Amino acid sequence: MAHSYKSEYPPGVQTDDGIKAFFEEFYKTSDTPDAHEKYADSFTGDATLIMASKKGVGREEILQIRKGAWAVVASRKHTIHKIFPFGSGSSEVMLYGVVAYTLKDGRKTDVEWGARANLVQNGGKWKLHFYQVYLDSAATQNAK
């Protein structure tokens, strides 16, 4: 069964179709275990990524955070419920959803999360310049 990464957007707020497509591809990539380079390519070269308590600036640090996020995870599946642009035509958004983890030891857990993102046009493509994810990083320790 194919999974859709489409999200709900506020009615009456115009959001660039390229941004919508970006987030659909970004979370598909995020859920692909060996797509580290493609994930890093979703960011500008000087981007900032904050994932819970971890912060990385620039491609190499973002790659390290990405690889670390898969250290104990066998699979994950993001469901992005809603994306809230700052206003019509804005490339700054808030997001919320849930991510279902299967850990390498077989345990499973679902974790709710929120995020703040700022996108920019880079080489004719949308990329993240700033991305901060808010989630309970201890949730995987309580997996069953």
N, CA, C and O atoms as CSV, one atom per row, in Angstrom:
chain,resi,resn,atom,element,x,y,z
A,1,MET,N,N,0.836,-1.172,0.000
A,1,MET,CA,C,0.000,0.000,0.000
A,1,MET,C,C,0.887,1.243,0.000
A,1,MET,O,O,1.771,1.372,0.847
A,2,ALA,N,N,0.662,2.139,-0.925
A,2,ALA,CA,C,1.428,3.377,-0.996
A,2,ALA,C,C,0.958,4.339,0.086
A,2,ALA,O,O,-0.232,4.411,0.394
A,3,HIS,N,N,1.883,5.061,0.645
A,3,HIS,CA,C,1.570,6.034,1.684
A,3,HIS,C,C,1.632,7.419,1.068
A,3,HIS,O,O,2.540,7.714,0.290
A,4,SER,N,N,0.690,8.256,1.403
A,4,SER,CA,C,0.692,9.621,0.913
A,4,SER,C,C,1.278,10.551,1.963
A,4,SER,O,O,0.969,10.438,3.149
A,5,TYR,N,N,2.117,11.459,1.523
A,5,TYR,CA,C,2.694,12.447,2.422
A,5,TYR,C,C,2.012,13.802,2.249
A,5,TYR,O,O,2.570,14.828,2.637
A,6,LYS,N,N,0.823,13.813,1.675
A,6,LYS,CA,C,0.071,15.058,1.524
A,6,LYS,C,C,-0.420,15.519,2.882
A,6,LYS,O,O,-0.746,14.712,3.752
A,7,SER,N,N,-0.466,16.848,3.051
A,7,SER,CA,C,-0.890,17.451,4.309
A,7,SER,C,C,-2.057,18.387,4.065
A,7,SER,O,O,-2.319,18.799,2.935
A,8,GLU,N,N,-2.748,18.711,5.133
A,8,GLU,CA,C,-3.820,19.696,5.065
A,8,GLU,C,C,-3.219,21.076,5.303
A,8,GLU,O,O,-2.375,21.252,6.182
A,9,TYR,N,N,-3.659,22.052,4.516
A,9,TYR,CA,C,-3.239,23.438,4.649
A,9,TYR,C,C,-4.452,24.280,5.003
A,9,TYR,O,O,-5.577,23.893,4.687
A,10,PRO,N,N,-4.254,25.424,5.651
A,10,PRO,CA,C,-5.404,26.262,6.018
A,10,PRO,C,C,-6.163,26.734,4.782
A,10,PRO,O,O,-5.552,27.076,3.769
A,11,PRO,N,N,-7.488,26.753,4.862
A,11,PRO,CA,C,-8.269,27.246,3.718
A,11,PRO,C,C,-8.018,28.742,3.523
A,11,PRO,O,O,-7.862,29.488,4.490
A,12,GLY,N,N,-7.983,29.161,2.278
A,12,GLY,CA,C,-7.824,30.576,1.978
A,12,GLY,C,C,-6.405,31.088,2.030
A,12,GLY,O,O,-6.168,32.258,1.730
A,13,VAL,N,N,-5.443,30.244,2.406
A,13,VAL,CA,C,-4.040,30.649,2.439
A,13,VAL,C,C,-3.358,30.016,1.228
A,13,VAL,O,O,-3.312,28.793,1.101
A,14,GLN,N,N,-2.838,30.845,0.356
A,14,GLN,CA,C,-2.184,30.349,-0.849
A,14,GLN,C,C,-0.761,29.906,-0.520
A,14,GLN,O,O,0.046,30.685,-0.013
A,15,THR,N,N,-0.473,28.649,-0.817
A,15,THR,CA,C,0.851,28.091,-0.576
A,15,THR,C,C,1.413,27.614,-1.906
A,15,THR,O,O,0.736,26.913,-2.658
A,16,ASP,N,N,2.629,27.986,-2.189
A,16,ASP,CA,C,3.299,27.613,-3.429
A,16,ASP,C,C,3.247,26.094,-3.602
A,16,ASP,O,O,3.567,25.346,-2.677
A,17,ASP,N,N,2.843,25.648,-4.784
A,17,ASP,CA,C,2.782,24.207,-5.054
A,17,ASP,C,C,4.149,23.546,-4.896
A,17,ASP,O,O,4.236,22.371,-4.539
A,18,GLY,N,N,5.219,24.302,-5.161
A,18,GLY,CA,C,6.565,23.764,-4.990
A,18,GLY,C,C,6.878,23.462,-3.537
A,18,GLY,O,O,7.592,22.503,-3.243
A,19,ILE,N,N,6.349,24.274,-2.620
A,19,ILE,CA,C,6.545,24.013,-1.191
A,19,ILE,C,C,5.772,22.763,-0.785
A,19,ILE,O,O,6.285,21.929,-0.038
A,20,LYS,N,N,4.551,22.631,-1.272
A,20,LYS,CA,C,3.764,21.432,-0.967
A,20,LYS,C,C,4.499,20.181,-1.462
A,20,LYS,O,O,4.610,19.192,-0.737
A,21,ALA,N,N,4.995,20.233,-2.693
A,21,ALA,CA,C,5.718,19.092,-3.264
A,21,ALA,C,C,7.013,18.832,-2.481
A,21,ALA,O,O,7.394,17.681,-2.269
A,22,PHE,N,N,7.682,19.908,-2.055
A,22,PHE,CA,C,8.915,19.759,-1.285
A,22,PHE,C,C,8.660,18.937,-0.028
A,22,PHE,O,O,9.380,17.974,0.237
A,23,PHE,N,N,7.640,19.305,0.751
A,23,PHE,CA,C,7.402,18.601,2.008
A,23,PHE,C,C,6.993,17.143,1.774
A,23,PHE,O,O,7.375,16.269,2.552
A,24,GLU,N,N,6.226,16.869,0.719
A,24,GLU,CA,C,5.859,15.480,0.421
A,24,GLU,C,C,7.119,14.655,0.150
A,24,GLU,O,O,7.253,13.543,0.662
A,25,GLU,N,N,8.027,15.186,-0.642
A,25,GLU,CA,C,9.270,14.472,-0.957
A,25,GLU,C,C,10.209,14.420,0.247
A,25,GLU,O,O,10.876,13.410,0.472
A,26,PHE,N,N,10.262,15.511,1.022
A,26,PHE,CA,C,11.149,15.570,2.180
A,26,PHE,C,C,10.827,14.476,3.197
A,26,PHE,O,O,11.735,13.810,3.695
A,27,TYR,N,N,9.546,14.284,3.509
A,27,TYR,CA,C,9.207,13.275,4.516
A,27,TYR,C,C,9.312,11.862,3.951
A,27,TYR,O,O,9.584,10.919,4.694
A,28,LYS,N,N,9.104,11.707,2.663
A,28,LYS,CA,C,9.363,10.405,2.030
A,28,LYS,C,C,10.853,10.072,2.159
A,28,LYS,O,O,11.217,8.946,2.497
A,29,THR,N,N,11.704,11.057,1.889
A,29,THR,CA,C,13.155,10.883,2.032
A,29,THR,C,C,13.528,10.642,3.488
A,29,THR,O,O,14.364,9.790,3.790
A,30,SER,N,N,12.909,11.392,4.381
A,30,SER,CA,C,13.195,11.247,5.809
A,30,SER,C,C,12.916,9.825,6.288
A,30,SER,O,O,13.590,9.333,7.192
A,31,ASP,N,N,11.930,9.165,5.690
A,31,ASP,CA,C,11.543,7.812,6.088
A,31,ASP,C,C,12.313,6.721,5.346
A,31,ASP,O,O,12.048,5.536,5.546
A,32,THR,N,N,13.252,7.104,4.503
A,32,THR,CA,C,14.062,6.149,3.752
A,32,THR,C,C,15.419,6.003,4.446
A,32,THR,O,O,16.208,6.948,4.456
A,33,PRO,N,N,15.702,4.833,5.024
A,33,PRO,CA,C,16.874,4.662,5.884
A,33,PRO,C,C,18.217,5.031,5.266
A,33,PRO,O,O,19.078,5.571,5.961
A,34,ASP,N,N,18.419,4.757,3.987
A,34,ASP,CA,C,19.740,4.970,3.382
A,34,ASP,C,C,19.825,6.247,2.555
A,34,ASP,O,O,20.763,6.403,1.773
A,35,ALA,N,N,18.877,7.159,2.706
A,35,ALA,CA,C,18.833,8.377,1.889
A,35,ALA,C,C,19.497,9.560,2.595
A,35,ALA,O,O,18.984,10.678,2.546
A,36,HIS,N,N,20.628,9.320,3.245
A,36,HIS,CA,C,21.294,10.373,4.010
A,36,HIS,C,C,21.690,11.559,3.137
A,36,HIS,O,O,21.438,12.707,3.504
A,37,GLU,N,N,22.305,11.298,1.991
A,37,GLU,CA,C,22.759,12.378,1.112
A,37,GLU,C,C,21.571,13.152,0.541
A,37,GLU,O,O,21.597,14.382,0.483
A,38,LYS,N,N,20.542,12.440,0.127
A,38,LYS,CA,C,19.349,13.103,-0.415
A,38,LYS,C,C,18.695,13.961,0.665
A,38,LYS,O,O,18.235,15.067,0.382
A,39,TYR,N,N,18.651,13.464,1.893
A,39,TYR,CA,C,18.108,14.235,3.007
A,39,TYR,C,C,18.899,15.535,3.174
A,39,TYR,O,O,18.311,16.611,3.276
A,40,ALA,N,N,20.227,15.436,3.203
A,40,ALA,CA,C,21.071,16.621,3.365
A,40,ALA,C,C,20.905,17.587,2.199
A,40,ALA,O,O,21.033,18.799,2.376
A,41,ASP,N,N,20.623,17.067,1.018
A,41,ASP,CA,C,20.402,17.916,-0.154
A,41,ASP,C,C,19.112,18.735,-0.032
A,41,ASP,O,O,18.902,19.663,-0.812
A,42,SER,N,N,18.259,18.411,0.919
A,42,SER,CA,C,17.014,19.156,1.137
A,42,SER,C,C,17.272,20.481,1.851
A,42,SER,O,O,16.363,21.300,1.990
A,43,PHE,N,N,18.506,20.692,2.302
A,43,PHE,CA,C,18.888,21.881,3.057
A,43,PHE,C,C,19.861,22.732,2.248
A,43,PHE,O,O,20.588,22.222,1.395
A,44,THR,N,N,19.864,24.042,2.527
A,44,THR,CA,C,20.897,24.900,1.947
A,44,THR,C,C,22.228,24.542,2.605
A,44,THR,O,O,22.250,23.920,3.667
A,45,GLY,N,N,23.323,24.927,1.984
A,45,GLY,CA,C,24.643,24.596,2.505
A,45,GLY,C,C,24.940,25.179,3.876
A,45,GLY,O,O,25.764,24.644,4.619
A,46,ASP,N,N,24.264,26.283,4.215
A,46,ASP,CA,C,24.485,26.929,5.514
A,46,ASP,C,C,23.269,26.805,6.435
A,46,ASP,O,O,23.107,27.593,7.367
A,47,ALA,N,N,22.428,25.826,6.172
A,47,ALA,CA,C,21.182,25.655,6.934
A,47,ALA,C,C,21.450,25.270,8.382
A,47,ALA,O,O,22.522,24.780,8.735
A,48,THR,N,N,20.434,25.510,9.207
A,48,THR,CA,C,20.440,25.083,10.602
A,48,THR,C,C,19.353,24.033,10.788
A,48,THR,O,O,18.210,24.235,10.378
A,49,LEU,N,N,19.711,22.914,11.405
A,49,LEU,CA,C,18.774,21.859,11.772
A,49,LEU,C,C,18.846,21.686,13.285
A,49,LEU,O,O,19.920,21.474,13.847
A,50,ILE,N,N,17.687,21.778,13.936
A,50,ILE,CA,C,17.605,21.498,15.366
A,50,ILE,C,C,16.591,20.369,15.524
A,50,ILE,O,O,15.413,20.526,15.201
A,51,MET,N,N,17.059,19.244,16.018
A,51,MET,CA,C,16.223,18.061,16.190
A,51,MET,C,C,16.215,17.728,17.670
A,51,MET,O,O,17.160,17.134,18.190
A,52,ALA,N,N,15.129,18.118,18.352
A,52,ALA,CA,C,15.046,17.987,19.808
A,52,ALA,C,C,16.222,18.749,20.419
A,52,ALA,O,O,16.277,19.973,20.300
A,53,SER,N,N,17.163,18.061,21.071
A,53,SER,CA,C,18.274,18.751,21.732
A,53,SER,C,C,19.543,18.814,20.868
A,53,SER,O,O,20.562,19.339,21.316
A,54,LYS,N,N,19.495,18.289,19.644
A,54,LYS,CA,C,20.677,18.288,18.778
A,54,LYS,C,C,20.584,19.442,17.775
A,54,LYS,O,O,19.524,19.703,17.207
A,55,LYS,N,N,21.707,20.124,17.569
A,55,LYS,CA,C,21.747,21.234,16.624
A,55,LYS,C,C,22.903,21.043,15.666
A,55,LYS,O,O,24.016,20.714,16.078
A,56,GLY,N,N,22.637,21.250,14.381
A,56,GLY,CA,C,23.673,21.181,13.369
A,56,GLY,C,C,23.557,22.352,12.417
A,56,GLY,O,O,22.458,22.750,12.031
A,57,VAL,N,N,24.706,22.901,12.041
A,57,VAL,CA,C,24.754,23.987,11.070
A,57,VAL,C,C,25.649,23.540,9.921
A,57,VAL,O,O,26.798,23.154,10.134
A,58,GLY,N,N,25.123,23.594,8.711
A,58,GLY,CA,C,25.876,23.174,7.535
A,58,GLY,C,C,25.687,21.698,7.226
A,58,GLY,O,O,25.226,20.923,8.063
A,59,ARG,N,N,26.045,21.337,6.032
A,59,ARG,CA,C,25.783,19.997,5.502
A,59,ARG,C,C,26.361,18.867,6.359
A,59,ARG,O,O,25.652,17.906,6.655
A,60,GLU,N,N,27.622,18.961,6.759
A,60,GLU,CA,C,28.250,17.861,7.501
A,60,GLU,C,C,27.581,17.616,8.851
A,60,GLU,O,O,27.355,16.467,9.231
A,61,GLU,N,N,27.265,18.681,9.571
A,61,GLU,CA,C,26.603,18.512,10.868
A,61,GLU,C,C,25.181,17.981,10.691
A,61,GLU,O,O,24.711,17.175,11.494
A,62,ILE,N,N,24.505,18.432,9.646
A,62,ILE,CA,C,23.152,17.919,9.366
A,62,ILE,C,C,23.224,16.434,9.024
A,62,ILE,O,O,22.374,15.661,9.466
A,63,LEU,N,N,24.220,16.026,8.248
A,63,LEU,CA,C,24.404,14.596,7.934
A,63,LEU,C,C,24.624,13.777,9.198
A,63,LEU,O,O,24.084,12.677,9.316
A,64,GLN,N,N,25.396,14.284,10.133
A,64,GLN,CA,C,25.661,13.552,11.375
A,64,GLN,C,C,24.383,13.390,12.203
A,64,GLN,O,O,24.140,12.326,12.772
A,65,ILE,N,N,23.578,14.437,12.266
A,65,ILE,CA,C,22.298,14.332,12.992
A,65,ILE,C,C,21.405,13.311,12.307
A,65,ILE,O,O,20.786,12.479,12.969
A,66,ARG,N,N,21.337,13.373,10.981
A,66,ARG,CA,C,20.505,12.443,10.206
A,66,ARG,C,C,20.939,10.992,10.468
A,66,ARG,O,O,20.099,10.135,10.742
A,67,LYS,N,N,22.221,10.723,10.386
A,67,LYS,CA,C,22.715,9.362,10.605
A,67,LYS,C,C,22.447,8.915,12.038
A,67,LYS,O,O,22.085,7.760,12.265
A,68,GLY,N,N,22.619,9.808,12.999
A,68,GLY,CA,C,22.347,9.483,14.394
A,68,GLY,C,C,20.885,9.176,14.644
A,68,GLY,O,O,20.556,8.373,15.517
A,69,ALA,N,N,20.004,9.809,13.881
A,69,ALA,CA,C,18.567,9.578,14.041
A,69,ALA,C,C,18.167,8.161,13.637
A,69,ALA,O,O,17.099,7.685,14.022
A,70,TRP,N,N,19.016,7.489,12.866
A,70,TRP,CA,C,18.747,6.115,12.442
A,70,TRP,C,C,19.531,5.077,13.254
A,70,TRP,O,O,19.448,3.884,12.961
A,71,ALA,N,N,20.272,5.501,14.248
A,71,ALA,CA,C,21.145,4.586,14.996
A,71,ALA,C,C,20.381,3.433,15.638
A,71,ALA,O,O,20.857,2.298,15.602
A,72,VAL,N,N,19.220,3.687,16.220
A,72,VAL,CA,C,18.451,2.629,16.887
A,72,VAL,C,C,17.123,2.358,16.191
A,72,VAL,O,O,16.326,1.544,16.658
A,73,VAL,N,N,16.888,3.045,15.069
A,73,VAL,CA,C,15.609,2.955,14.361
A,73,VAL,C,C,15.731,2.040,13.149
A,73,VAL,O,O,16.626,2.206,12.321
A,74,ALA,N,N,14.814,1.065,13.053
A,74,ALA,CA,C,14.772,0.173,11.888
A,74,ALA,C,C,13.921,0.784,10.782
A,74,ALA,O,O,14.265,0.694,9.604
A,75,SER,N,N,12.799,1.411,11.169
A,75,SER,CA,C,11.936,2.071,10.189
A,75,SER,C,C,11.146,3.175,10.884
A,75,SER,O,O,10.953,3.165,12.100
A,76,ARG,N,N,10.707,4.103,10.085
A,76,ARG,CA,C,9.836,5.147,10.600
A,76,ARG,C,C,8.925,5.633,9.490
A,76,ARG,O,O,9.260,5.556,8.308
A,77,LYS,N,N,7.772,6.132,9.892
A,77,LYS,CA,C,6.783,6.634,8.934
A,77,LYS,C,C,6.162,7.898,9.493
A,77,LYS,O,O,5.469,7.865,10.510
A,78,HIS,N,N,6.413,9.010,8.823
A,78,HIS,CA,C,5.824,10.288,9.212
A,78,HIS,C,C,4.416,10.426,8.644
A,78,HIS,O,O,4.158,10.064,7.496
A,79,THR,N,N,3.532,10.941,9.446
A,79,THR,CA,C,2.224,11.397,8.987
A,79,THR,C,C,2.147,12.864,9.376
A,79,THR,O,O,2.148,13.199,10.561
A,80,ILE,N,N,2.079,13.734,8.382
A,80,ILE,CA,C,2.031,15.157,8.634
A,80,ILE,C,C,0.574,15.581,8.519
A,80,ILE,O,O,-0.001,15.614,7.431
A,81,HIS,N,N,-0.006,15.903,9.672
A,81,HIS,CA,C,-1.432,16.236,9.679
A,81,HIS,C,C,-1.703,17.583,9.014
A,81,HIS,O,O,-2.535,17.683,8.112
A,82,LYS,N,N,-0.997,18.614,9.466
A,82,LYS,CA,C,-1.264,19.951,8.946
A,82,LYS,C,C,0.027,20.751,8.833
A,82,LYS,O,O,0.979,20.563,9.591
A,83,ILE,N,N,0.020,21.654,7.851
A,83,ILE,CA,C,1.101,22.605,7.660
A,83,ILE,C,C,0.470,23.987,7.629
A,83,ILE,O,O,-0.464,24.242,6.868
A,84,PHE,N,N,0.994,24.876,8.468
A,84,PHE,CA,C,0.449,26.217,8.612
A,84,PHE,C,C,1.451,27.253,8.112
A,84,PHE,O,O,2.399,27.576,8.828
A,85,PRO,N,N,1.265,27.786,6.895
A,85,PRO,CA,C,2.134,28.869,6.429
A,85,PRO,C,C,1.864,30.137,7.232
A,85,PRO,O,O,0.756,30.341,7.729
A,86,PHE,N,N,2.883,30.988,7.355
A,86,PHE,CA,C,2.756,32.241,8.094
A,86,PHE,C,C,1.698,33.135,7.444
A,86,PHE,O,O,1.061,33.935,8.130
A,87,GLY,N,N,1.510,33.010,6.163
A,87,GLY,CA,C,0.493,33.773,5.433
A,87,GLY,C,C,0.578,33.390,3.967
A,87,GLY,O,O,1.454,32.622,3.568
A,88,SER,N,N,-0.330,33.923,3.170
A,88,SER,CA,C,-0.310,33.619,1.744
A,88,SER,C,C,1.036,34.001,1.142
A,88,SER,O,O,1.536,35.106,1.352
A,89,GLY,N,N,1.609,33.073,0.396
A,89,GLY,CA,C,2.880,33.313,-0.256
A,89,GLY,C,C,4.090,33.195,0.658
A,89,GLY,O,O,5.217,33.404,0.210
A,90,SER,N,N,3.885,32.866,1.923
A,90,SER,CA,C,5.001,32.769,2.867
A,90,SER,C,C,5.749,31.451,2.697
A,90,SER,O,O,5.162,30.418,2.373
A,91,SER,N,N,7.050,31.513,2.922
A,91,SER,CA,C,7.858,30.286,2.897
A,91,SER,C,C,8.279,29.893,4.308
A,91,SER,O,O,9.199,29.096,4.486
A,92,GLU,N,N,7.605,30.453,5.308
A,92,GLU,CA,C,7.820,30.077,6.706
A,92,GLU,C,C,6.575,29.343,7.179
A,92,GLU,O,O,5.460,29.837,7.012
A,93,VAL,N,N,6.760,28.164,7.770
A,93,VAL,CA,C,5.617,27.333,8.150
A,93,VAL,C,C,5.825,26.674,9.507
A,93,VAL,O,O,6.951,26.504,9.975
A,94,MET,N,N,4.707,26.308,10.123
A,94,MET,CA,C,4.694,25.431,11.297
A,94,MET,C,C,4.009,24.141,10.840
A,94,MET,O,O,3.104,24.174,10.006
A,95,LEU,N,N,4.439,23.022,11.384
A,95,LEU,CA,C,3.899,21.728,11.000
A,95,LEU,C,C,3.608,20.908,12.246
A,95,LEU,O,O,4.227,21.116,13.289
A,96,TYR,N,N,2.679,19.989,12.141
A,96,TYR,CA,C,2.557,18.998,13.209
A,96,TYR,C,C,2.093,17.672,12.637
A,96,TYR,O,O,1.401,17.600,11.621
A,97,GLY,N,N,2.513,16.611,13.348
A,97,GLY,CA,C,2.169,15.277,12.891
A,97,GLY,C,C,2.590,14.238,13.915
A,97,GLY,O,O,2.782,14.535,15.094
A,98,VAL,N,N,2.726,13.021,13.434
A,98,VAL,CA,C,3.148,11.908,14.274
A,98,VAL,C,C,4.128,11.077,13.452
A,98,VAL,O,O,4.013,10.983,12.230
A,99,VAL,N,N,5.091,10.480,14.144
A,99,VAL,CA,C,6.011,9.579,13.472
A,99,VAL,C,C,5.933,8.228,14.184
A,99,VAL,O,O,6.055,8.143,15.406
A,100,ALA,N,N,5.726,7.176,13.389
A,100,ALA,CA,C,5.657,5.810,13.914
A,100,ALA,C,C,7.037,5.178,13.736
A,100,ALA,O,O,7.537,5.053,12.618
A,101,TYR,N,N,7.643,4.783,14.856
A,101,TYR,CA,C,8.964,4.163,14.838
A,101,TYR,C,C,8.854,2.665,15.075
A,101,TYR,O,O,8.040,2.212,15.881
A,102,THR,N,N,9.676,1.901,14.370
A,102,THR,CA,C,9.989,0.530,14.737
A,102,THR,C,C,11.484,0.537,15.030
A,102,THR,O,O,12.299,0.875,14.172
A,103,LEU,N,N,11.826,0.161,16.251
A,103,LEU,CA,C,13.224,0.179,16.661
A,103,LEU,C,C,13.925,-1.110,16.243
A,103,LEU,O,O,13.272,-2.111,15.952
A,104,LYS,N,N,15.226,-1.082,16.215
A,104,LYS,CA,C,16.000,-2.252,15.788
A,104,LYS,C,C,15.816,-3.439,16.719
A,104,LYS,O,O,16.043,-4.580,16.316
A,105,ASP,N,N,15.401,-3.185,17.977
A,105,ASP,CA,C,15.146,-4.287,18.905
A,105,ASP,C,C,13.712,-4.804,18.818
A,105,ASP,O,O,13.305,-5.647,19.617
A,106,GLY,N,N,12.931,-4.292,17.833
A,106,GLY,CA,C,11.570,-4.775,17.594
A,106,GLY,C,C,10.472,-3.971,18.275
A,106,GLY,O,O,9.299,-4.123,17.932
A,107,ARG,N,N,10.823,-3.122,19.229
A,107,ARG,CA,C,9.797,-2.317,19.894
A,107,ARG,C,C,9.265,-1.253,18.940
A,107,ARG,O,O,9.937,-0.860,17.986
A,108,LYS,N,N,8.027,-0.788,19.221
A,108,LYS,CA,C,7.379,0.219,18.380
A,108,LYS,C,C,6.822,1.338,19.249
A,108,LYS,O,O,6.458,1.128,20.407
A,109,THR,N,N,6.766,2.526,18.667
A,109,THR,CA,C,6.167,3.655,19.360
A,109,THR,C,C,5.748,4.719,18.349
A,109,THR,O,O,6.337,4.835,17.275
A,110,ASP,N,N,4.737,5.483,18.702
A,110,ASP,CA,C,4.303,6.635,17.913
A,110,ASP,C,C,4.626,7.885,18.720
A,110,ASP,O,O,4.342,7.949,19.916
A,111,VAL,N,N,5.216,8.873,18.068
A,111,VAL,CA,C,5.619,10.101,18.747
A,111,VAL,C,C,5.017,11.296,18.009
A,111,VAL,O,O,5.221,11.467,16.808
A,112,GLU,N,N,4.276,12.114,18.743
A,112,GLU,CA,C,3.776,13.357,18.164
A,112,GLU,C,C,4.911,14.355,18.098
A,112,GLU,O,O,5.805,14.339,18.944
A,113,TRP,N,N,4.885,15.232,17.092
A,113,TRP,CA,C,5.931,16.223,16.922
A,113,TRP,C,C,5.360,17.484,16.295
A,113,TRP,O,O,4.282,17.471,15.700
A,114,GLY,N,N,6.090,18.549,16.438
A,114,GLY,CA,C,5.800,19.805,15.770
A,114,GLY,C,C,7.107,20.316,15.194
A,114,GLY,O,O,8.181,19.893,15.621
A,115,ALA,N,N,7.029,21.220,14.231
A,115,ALA,CA,C,8.248,21.753,13.630
A,115,ALA,C,C,8.016,23.171,13.121
A,115,ALA,O,O,6.893,23.586,12.833
A,116,ARG,N,N,9.116,23.883,13.025
A,116,ARG,CA,C,9.134,25.217,12.432
A,116,ARG,C,C,10.128,25.170,11.287
A,116,ARG,O,O,11.246,24.683,11.458
A,117,ALA,N,N,9.737,25.669,10.124
A,117,ALA,CA,C,10.594,25.593,8.950
A,117,ALA,C,C,10.585,26.912,8.191
A,117,ALA,O,O,9.569,27.602,8.106
A,118,ASN,N,N,11.751,27.239,7.643
A,118,ASN,CA,C,11.878,28.383,6.759
A,118,ASN,C,C,12.555,27.874,5.495
A,118,ASN,O,O,13.669,27.352,5.541
A,119,LEU,N,N,11.873,28.032,4.368
A,119,LEU,CA,C,12.396,27.564,3.094
A,119,LEU,C,C,12.839,28.740,2.241
A,119,LEU,O,O,12.327,29.852,2.378
A,120,VAL,N,N,13.797,28.481,1.359
A,120,VAL,CA,C,14.269,29.480,0.408
A,120,VAL,C,C,14.433,28.816,-0.953
A,120,VAL,O,O,14.605,27.601,-1.049
A,121,GLN,N,N,14.377,29.626,-1.994
A,121,GLN,CA,C,14.684,29.138,-3.337
A,121,GLN,C,C,16.202,29.058,-3.460
A,121,GLN,O,O,16.908,30.022,-3.164
A,122,ASN,N,N,16.697,27.910,-3.898
A,122,ASN,CA,C,18.128,27.696,-4.032
A,122,ASN,C,C,18.349,26.903,-5.309
A,122,ASN,O,O,17.974,25.733,-5.384
A,123,GLY,N,N,18.945,27.518,-6.301
A,123,GLY,CA,C,19.155,26.828,-7.575
A,123,GLY,C,C,17.856,26.424,-8.234
A,123,GLY,O,O,17.798,25.393,-8.905
A,124,GLY,N,N,16.803,27.222,-8.056
A,124,GLY,CA,C,15.511,26.926,-8.666
A,124,GLY,C,C,14.687,25.893,-7.914
A,124,GLY,O,O,13.627,25.480,-8.384
A,125,LYS,N,N,15.172,25.471,-6.743
A,125,LYS,CA,C,14.452,24.472,-5.938
A,125,LYS,C,C,14.227,25.018,-4.542
A,125,LYS,O,O,15.016,25.818,-4.038
A,126,TRP,N,N,13.146,24.578,-3.924
A,126,TRP,CA,C,12.905,24.922,-2.528
A,126,TRP,C,C,13.820,24.071,-1.656
A,126,TRP,O,O,13.963,22.868,-1.873
A,127,LYS,N,N,14.435,24.711,-0.669
A,127,LYS,CA,C,15.280,24.000,0.302
A,127,LYS,C,C,15.049,24.605,1.676
A,127,LYS,O,O,14.632,25.755,1.809
A,128,LEU,N,N,15.329,23.808,2.687
A,128,LEU,CA,C,15.222,24.288,4.061
A,128,LEU,C,C,16.453,25.111,4.419
A,128,LEU,O,O,17.587,24.672,4.225
A,129,HIS,N,N,16.217,26.299,4.937
A,129,HIS,CA,C,17.306,27.121,5.457
A,129,HIS,C,C,17.346,27.009,6.987
A,129,HIS,O,O,18.393,27.172,7.614
A,130,PHE,N,N,16.174,26.724,7.562
A,130,PHE,CA,C,16.058,26.534,9.009
A,130,PHE,C,C,14.958,25.507,9.246
A,130,PHE,O,O,13.878,25.593,8.663
A,131,TYR,N,N,15.246,24.531,10.112
A,131,TYR,CA,C,14.256,23.498,10.429
A,131,TYR,C,C,14.467,23.063,11.869
A,131,TYR,O,O,15.528,22.547,12.221
A,132,GLN,N,N,13.458,23.273,12.694
A,132,GLN,CA,C,13.527,22.873,14.100
A,132,GLN,C,C,12.365,21.948,14.409
A,132,GLN,O,O,11.206,22.289,14.173
A,133,VAL,N,N,12.684,20.775,14.939
A,133,VAL,CA,C,11.685,19.775,15.281
A,133,VAL,C,C,11.550,19.696,16.797
A,133,VAL,O,O,12.536,19.574,17.523
A,134,TYR,N,N,10.304,19.769,17.250
A,134,TYR,CA,C,9.998,19.659,18.674
A,134,TYR,C,C,9.361,18.291,18.900
A,134,TYR,O,O,8.281,18.004,18.383
A,135,LEU,N,N,10.044,17.450,19.682
A,135,LEU,CA,C,9.481,16.141,19.998
A,135,LEU,C,C,10.095,15.636,21.297
A,135,LEU,O,O,11.125,16.133,21.753
A,136,ASP,N,N,9.444,14.641,21.878
A,136,ASP,CA,C,9.939,14.023,23.102
A,136,ASP,C,C,10.972,12.976,22.708
A,136,ASP,O,O,10.617,11.869,22.303
A,137,SER,N,N,12.238,13.322,22.826
A,137,SER,CA,C,13.294,12.409,22.398
A,137,SER,C,C,13.408,11.174,23.279
A,137,SER,O,O,14.045,10.196,22.890
A,138,ALA,N,N,12.802,11.204,24.454
A,138,ALA,CA,C,12.828,10.045,25.343
A,138,ALA,C,C,11.749,9.031,24.985
A,138,ALA,O,O,11.716,7.936,25.545
A,139,ALA,N,N,10.874,9.386,24.064
A,139,ALA,CA,C,9.747,8.493,23.736
A,139,ALA,C,C,10.205,7.124,23.237
A,139,ALA,O,O,9.536,6.124,23.496
A,140,THR,N,N,11.333,7.060,22.528
A,140,THR,CA,C,11.798,5.760,22.039
A,140,THR,C,C,12.242,4.867,23.200
A,140,THR,O,O,12.195,3.642,23.085
A,141,GLN,N,N,12.671,5.462,24.309
A,141,GLN,CA,C,13.056,4.663,25.473
A,141,GLN,C,C,11.849,3.981,26.097
A,141,GLN,O,O,11.988,2.946,26.749
A,142,ASN,N,N,10.669,4.552,25.903
A,142,ASN,CA,C,9.440,3.999,26.480
A,142,ASN,C,C,8.669,3.128,25.491
A,142,ASN,O,O,7.535,2.729,25.760
A,143,ALA,N,N,9.288,2.834,24.343
A,143,ALA,CA,C,8.632,2.014,23.322
A,143,ALA,C,C,8.310,0.632,23.872
A,143,ALA,O,O,8.980,0.138,24.778
A,144,LYS,N,N,7.274,0.015,23.311
A,144,LYS,CA,C,6.851,-1.314,23.753
A,144,LYS,C,C,6.944,-2.304,22.613
A,144,LYS,O,O,6.629,-3.480,22.790
